[in-house]
């Protein structure tokens, strides 16, 4: 299982981009950038599209913060492409195909007995070290606004209290 402040597991895989374009992505190519990598169980399910479209609703904020967002599941690029075409539309970020399940396993989110990933979220800093790890039950969707808040907190390099928002004081004075 990866740990905070440790190197993020490297990967290279095919991904589907807006417009259905299939290209190879590699974490190595993103060195120097903040990366938000999130895993979801499967295409064409009930909770997953709510998360993917919520990340789309916040994609301009992630980009403004200098972060690259990528979704990942064990589905094929062809499944991703059809789901995007028929149901979701353009997301503004790629969906990675992890057919071999190697990426999910390396990140510690593979549910072996089901052959799918649970909902794992990883924030990777420009030095490719893990700064945030969040893992949810497959039945519980994430809140993209909270991931955005955590990204800002990680980027601040300061102590940030629970509920901290950009513009708040970093250290809460004790009474």
C-alpha positions in Angstrom: 0.0 0.0 0.0 1.4 3.4 -0.9 2.0 5.9 1.9 1.9 9.7 2.2 5.2 11.4 1.2 6.3 8.3 -0.6 6.7 8.1 -4.4 3.5 7.5 -6.3 3.5 4.2 -8.2 4.5 4.9 -11.8 2.3 3.7 -14.6 1.8 3.9 -18.4 -1.6 3.0 -19.9 -4.1 3.8 -22.6 -6.7 6.4 -21.8 -9.7 7.9 -23.6 -9.7 11.7 -23.9 -12.5 14.1 -25.0 -13.7 13.4 -28.5 -12.9 9.7 -28.0 -9.2 10.0 -28.8 -7.2 7.1 -27.3 -3.7 8.0 -26.2 -1.1 6.6 -23.9 -0.6 8.4 -20.6 2.3 8.0 -18.2 2.7 9.4 -14.7 6.4 10.1 -15.7 5.1 12.6 -18.3 3.4 14.6 -15.6 6.4 15.2 -13.4 6.3 18.9 -12.3 2.5 19.0 -12.1 0.0 18.3 -9.5 -2.1 15.2 -10.3 -5.5 14.1 -9.0 -5.8 10.4 -9.8 -9.1 8.8 -8.9 -10.2 5.2 -9.2 -13.8 4.1 -9.7 -15.3 0.6 -9.9 -16.8 0.3 -13.4 -18.3 2.1 -16.3 -22.1 2.0 -16.8 -22.9 1.8 -13.1 -25.1 4.0 -10.8 -22.8 5.9 -8.5 -19.7 6.2 -10.8 -21.3 8.7 -13.3 -22.3 11.0 -10.5 -18.6 11.3 -9.5 -17.2 11.6 -13.0 -19.7 14.4 -13.9 -19.0 16.1 -10.6 -15.3 16.2 -11.3 -16.3 17.7 -14.7 -18.2 20.4 -12.9 -15.0 21.4 -11.1 -12.5 20.7 -13.8 -11.9 24.5 -14.5 -11.0 24.9 -10.8 -8.6 21.9 -10.9 -7.0 23.3 -14.0 -6.7 26.8 -12.4 -4.9 25.2 -9.5 -2.4 23.6 -11.9 -3.7 20.1 -11.4 -4.2 17.3 -14.0 -7.3 15.1 -13.2 -7.4 11.5 -14.4 -10.1 8.8 -13.7 -9.2 5.1 -13.8 -11.1 1.9 -13.8 -10.5 -1.7 -14.9 -12.7 -1.2 -18.0 -11.3 -1.2 -21.5 -10.7 2.0 -23.5 -13.5 0.8 -25.8 -15.9 0.7 -22.8 -14.8 4.1 -21.7 -15.2 5.5 -25.2 -18.7 4.2 -25.6 -19.8 5.4 -22.1 -18.5 8.8 -22.9 -20.1 8.9 -26.3 -23.5 7.5 -25.2 -24.0 8.8 -21.7 -21.5 11.2 -20.2 -20.2 13.4 -23.0 -16.8 15.1 -22.7 -15.4 15.3 -19.2 -12.4 17.6 -19.6 -10.0 14.8 -18.3 -9.0 11.3 -19.5 -10.3 8.0 -18.4 -7.5 5.4 -18.0 -8.0 1.8 -18.8 -6.5 -0.6 -16.2 -7.5 -3.9 -17.8 -4.5 -5.7 -16.2 -5.5 -4.3 -12.8 -1.9 -3.5 -12.2 -2.4 0.2 -11.5 -5.2 -0.5 -9.0 -3.1 -3.1 -7.3 -0.1 -0.8 -7.1 -2.2 1.9 -5.5 -3.7 -0.5 -3.1 -7.3 -0.1 -4.3 -7.9 -3.4 -6.1 -10.7 -5.6 -4.6 -9.2 -8.9 -5.7 -12.3 -11.1 -5.2 -14.5 -8.7 -7.3 -11.8 -7.8 -9.9 -12.6 -4.1 -9.6 -11.1 -1.0 -7.8 -12.8 0.6 -4.9 -13.1 4.4 -4.9 -9.5 5.6 -4.2 -8.4 9.2 -4.6 -4.7 10.2 -4.7 -3.2 13.7 -4.9 0.3 13.5 -6.3 2.7 16.5 -6.0 5.0 17.8 -8.7 7.8 15.7 -7.3 5.5 12.6 -7.8 5.1 12.0 -4.1 1.7 11.1 -2.6 0.2 14.0 -0.6 -3.3 12.6 -0.1 -4.9 9.2 -0.1 -8.6 8.7 0.3 -10.3 5.4 0.0 -14.1 4.9 0.0 -16.5 2.0 0.0 -17.7 1.2 -3.5 -21.3 2.3 -2.5 -20.2 5.8 -1.3 -19.4 8.5 -3.9 -16.8 11.2 -3.4 -17.3 15.0 -3.3 -15.1 16.7 -6.0 -15.4 20.0 -4.1 -13.8 18.3 -1.1 -11.0 16.9 -3.2 -10.5 20.5 -4.6 -10.3 21.8 -1.0 -7.7 19.2 0.0 -5.7 19.9 -3.2 -5.5 23.6 -2.2 -4.6 22.7 1.4 -1.8 20.4 0.1 -0.5 23.1 -2.2 -0.5 25.7 0.6 2.3 23.8 2.4 0.8 25.0 5.7 -1.2 23.5 8.5 -4.8 23.6 7.6 -7.6 23.0 10.1 -10.6 20.8 9.4 -12.9 22.7 7.1 -10.2 25.1 6.0 -10.9 26.9 2.8 -8.5 29.0 0.6 -8.3 32.4 2.1 -8.7 31.1 5.7 -6.0 31.4 8.3 -3.8 28.4 8.2 -3.4 28.0 12.0 -6.4 28.5 14.2 -5.5 30.5 17.3 -6.2 28.6 20.6 -8.3 30.4 23.2 
